[in-house]
Amino acid sequence: MECFPVDVRTNPRFSDSFDPRPGGHRGTDIFAPRGSVVLAVEEGDARTEQDPKGGTVIYLQAKSGAKYYYAHLDTLIDRFPRHVYEGDGIGTVGTTGNAQGTDPHLHFQMWLPSLGLVNPYHELERVAALDHDADEVSEGNEEEGDGLSETGRGLLIAALLLAWGLWWALT
């Protein structure tokens, strides 16, 4: 996952509210203005449903094997089911389902092939930092670039993913 699930230009905010206990909160809520664009975090196949708790939801089965659940969407972008690419707009932030009467937000869940349901908070933090850094580079150094070659950027991403994997293994 290299793309944050809500357009970062809307300054989304989130905190670690994951609770793995039965009946607990099984994801991270990302608060943003109603109508903020929700993005596909990876390439894969997406489908949508209506459900009493999640309201308008999208399930994304990524090519990597990871699965993502997006809930409380206000609107859908385009038709479903469909193949999506990382960064594609797939919906907008809302309050459908059991989120009616709350601040608009996206409820986001993540399953990894070898781990099952995981707390997405730390991965969201990592990706938000990457997106924030990319925005600063593109706004501040349009002619100079970020100083990293394509190989250097790939090595940096690989190192971050390795560190994330080690963190998950140790916690």
MOURWO-V299855 format. One record per residue. N is the residue number from 0. RES is the residue in three letters. SS is DSSP state (~ for helix, > for strand, _ for the rest). D_CENTER is the distance of its C-alpha to the mean C-alpha in whole Angstrom. Layout:
n=N res=RES ss=SS d_center=D_CENTER
n=N res=RES ss=SS d_center=D_CENTER
This chain:
n=0 res=MET ss=_ d_center=8
n=1 res=GLU ss=_ d_center=9
n=2 res=CYS ss=_ d_center=7
n=3 res=PHE ss=_ d_center=4
n=4 res=PRO ss=_ d_center=3
n=5 res=VAL ss=> d_center=7
n=6 res=ASP ss=_ d_center=10
n=7 res=VAL ss=~ d_center=11
n=8 res=ARG ss=~ d_center=14
n=9 res=THR ss=~ d_center=14
n=10 res=ASN ss=_ d_center=14
n=11 res=PRO ss=_ d_center=11
n=12 res=ARG ss=> d_center=12
n=13 res=PHE ss=> d_center=11
n=14 res=SER ss=_ d_center=13
n=15 res=ASP ss=_ d_center=14
n=16 res=SER ss=_ d_center=15
n=17 res=PHE ss=_ d_center=15
n=18 res=ASP ss=_ d_center=18
n=19 res=PRO ss=_ d_center=19
n=20 res=ARG ss=_ d_center=22
n=21 res=PRO ss=_ d_center=23
n=22 res=GLY ss=_ d_center=22
n=23 res=GLY ss=_ d_center=20
n=24 res=HIS ss=_ d_center=16
n=25 res=ARG ss=_ d_center=14
n=26 res=GLY ss=_ d_center=11
n=27 res=THR ss=> d_center=9
n=28 res=ASP ss=> d_center=10
n=29 res=ILE ss=> d_center=9
n=30 res=PHE ss=> d_center=12
n=31 res=ALA ss=_ d_center=13
n=32 res=PRO ss=_ d_center=16
n=33 res=ARG ss=_ d_center=17
n=34 res=GLY ss=_ d_center=16
n=35 res=SER ss=_ d_center=13
n=36 res=VAL ss=> d_center=11
n=37 res=VAL ss=> d_center=8
n=38 res=LEU ss=> d_center=7
n=39 res=ALA ss=_ d_center=7
n=40 res=VAL ss=_ d_center=5
n=41 res=GLU ss=_ d_center=9
n=42 res=GLU ss=_ d_center=12
n=43 res=GLY ss=> d_center=14
n=44 res=ASP ss=> d_center=15
n=45 res=ALA ss=> d_center=14
n=46 res=ARG ss=> d_center=16
n=47 res=THR ss=> d_center=16
n=48 res=GLU ss=> d_center=18
n=49 res=GLN ss=> d_center=20
n=50 res=ASP ss=> d_center=20
n=51 res=PRO ss=_ d_center=22
n=52 res=LYS ss=_ d_center=19
n=53 res=GLY ss=_ d_center=16
n=54 res=GLY ss=> d_center=18
n=55 res=THR ss=> d_center=16
n=56 res=VAL ss=> d_center=14
n=57 res=ILE ss=> d_center=12
n=58 res=TYR ss=> d_center=12
n=59 res=LEU ss=> d_center=11
n=60 res=GLN ss=> d_center=13
n=61 res=ALA ss=> d_center=12
n=62 res=LYS ss=_ d_center=15
n=63 res=SER ss=_ d_center=15
n=64 res=GLY ss=_ d_center=15
n=65 res=ALA ss=_ d_center=12
n=66 res=LYS ss=> d_center=11
n=67 res=TYR ss=> d_center=8
n=68 res=TYR ss=> d_center=9
n=69 res=TYR ss=> d_center=8
n=70 res=ALA ss=> d_center=11
n=71 res=HIS ss=> d_center=14
n=72 res=LEU ss=> d_center=13
n=73 res=ASP ss=> d_center=16
n=74 res=THR ss=> d_center=17
n=75 res=LEU ss=> d_center=16
n=76 res=ILE ss=_ d_center=16
n=77 res=ASP ss=_ d_center=19
n=78 res=ARG ss=_ d_center=20
n=79 res=PHE ss=_ d_center=19
n=80 res=PRO ss=_ d_center=19
n=81 res=ARG ss=> d_center=18
n=82 res=HIS ss=> d_center=17
n=83 res=VAL ss=> d_center=14
n=84 res=TYR ss=_ d_center=13
n=85 res=GLU ss=_ d_center=10
n=86 res=GLY ss=_ d_center=10
n=87 res=ASP ss=_ d_center=12
n=88 res=GLY ss=> d_center=12
n=89 res=ILE ss=> d_center=12
n=90 res=GLY ss=> d_center=12
n=91 res=THR ss=> d_center=13
n=92 res=VAL ss=> d_center=12
n=93 res=GLY ss=> d_center=15
n=94 res=THR ss=_ d_center=17
n=95 res=THR ss=_ d_center=18
n=96 res=GLY ss=~ d_center=19
n=97 res=ASN ss=~ d_center=20
n=98 res=ALA ss=~ d_center=18
n=99 res=GLN ss=_ d_center=21
n=100 res=GLY ss=_ d_center=23
n=101 res=THR ss=_ d_center=20
n=102 res=ASP ss=_ d_center=18
n=103 res=PRO ss=_ d_center=16
n=104 res=HIS ss=> d_center=12
n=105 res=LEU ss=> d_center=9
n=106 res=HIS ss=> d_center=10
n=107 res=PHE ss=> d_center=7
n=108 res=GLN ss=> d_center=8
n=109 res=MET ss=> d_center=9
n=110 res=TRP ss=> d_center=12
n=111 res=LEU ss=> d_center=13
n=112 res=PRO ss=_ d_center=17
n=113 res=SER ss=_ d_center=19
n=114 res=LEU ss=_ d_center=18
n=115 res=GLY ss=> d_center=17
n=116 res=LEU ss=> d_center=14
n=117 res=VAL ss=> d_center=13
n=118 res=ASN ss=_ d_center=12
n=119 res=PRO ss=_ d_center=8
n=120 res=TYR ss=~ d_center=10
n=121 res=HIS ss=~ d_center=11
n=122 res=GLU ss=~ d_center=9
n=123 res=LEU ss=~ d_center=6
n=124 res=GLU ss=~ d_center=10
n=125 res=ARG ss=~ d_center=11
n=126 res=VAL ss=~ d_center=8
n=127 res=ALA ss=~ d_center=9
n=128 res=ALA ss=~ d_center=13
n=129 res=LEU ss=~ d_center=13
n=130 res=ASP ss=~ d_center=12
n=131 res=HIS ss=~ d_center=14
n=132 res=ASP ss=~ d_center=17
n=133 res=ALA ss=~ d_center=16
n=134 res=ASP ss=~ d_center=17
n=135 res=GLU ss=~ d_center=20
n=136 res=VAL ss=~ d_center=21
n=137 res=SER ss=~ d_center=21
n=138 res=GLU ss=~ d_center=23
n=139 res=GLY ss=~ d_center=25
n=140 res=ASN ss=_ d_center=26
n=141 res=GLU ss=_ d_center=26
n=142 res=GLU ss=_ d_center=30
n=143 res=GLU ss=_ d_center=29
n=144 res=GLY ss=_ d_center=26
n=145 res=ASP ss=_ d_center=24
n=146 res=GLY ss=_ d_center=27
n=147 res=LEU ss=_ d_center=25
n=148 res=SER ss=_ d_center=26
n=149 res=GLU ss=~ d_center=24
n=150 res=THR ss=~ d_center=25
n=151 res=GLY ss=~ d_center=25
n=152 res=ARG ss=~ d_center=21
n=153 res=GLY ss=~ d_center=21
n=154 res=LEU ss=~ d_center=22
n=155 res=LEU ss=~ d_center=20
n=156 res=ILE ss=~ d_center=17
n=157 res=ALA ss=~ d_center=19
n=158 res=ALA ss=~ d_center=20
n=159 res=LEU ss=~ d_center=17
n=160 res=LEU ss=~ d_center=16
n=161 res=LEU ss=~ d_center=19
n=162 res=ALA ss=~ d_center=19
n=163 res=TRP ss=~ d_center=16
n=164 res=GLY ss=~ d_center=17
n=165 res=LEU ss=~ d_center=21
n=166 res=TRP ss=~ d_center=19
n=167 res=TRP ss=~ d_center=18
n=168 res=ALA ss=~ d_center=21
n=169 res=LEU ss=~ d_center=23
n=170 res=THR ss=_ d_center=21
